[in-house]
Amino acid sequence: MFAYENFSEIYDAIAYMLVPLYIIALVLAWKSINVRYLISVILVIETLDALTIDFAFSLGNYYYLWVTFVSILFLIPVLGRRLIAASLSSRIKVFKKIQSQYVFTRQEGGLIFLYALATLISFIAFIEASLYTAAIIQSPPIINNVYGPTLSLIHLLEAFLVLSLAAKGNWVFTVNKSKKAKKSRSYST
């Protein structure tokens, strides 16, 4: 019903729209160093994912295991952003600023949920593909009906969350800047 072959153009368009949207989000959030750092890391992983797609398709059933691995790669910078910045802060100055300004947002919580869901769905698809290849099951219903639409929906929600994180980061930076300006004016009068 929702197999990749039936909707390949839609699934591919959704998958390939992420990089341009992340670049837009990066430009939008440029003033917020934390959001810029997070989106930059996500953009690098997304680019790696796009560059390795031919390799991933050549893996056969292990394609789903590769997607599971890439989904875990997306989880790491969101979950460990503060810890990564803390470990690099003594060597690279920008990470000291990132660590000191770290704030966990709802959008990041949403991203963690989506990446965990993508990891779970991909791993289930790998198990199902392995069972199908071993002729233990007669058809792969999750791969045929759930996998494609679920990952496409996850990609759409991920794009929305990253854009909203970028907009929020830009808005918070603007509000903080105006508060600092008001404080400095009140001290000077």
Summary of the structure (lengths in Angstrom):
residues: 189
radius of gyration: 20.0
end to end distance: 69.6
largest distance: 80.8
contacts: 557
relative contact order: 0.16
helix: 83%
strand: 0%
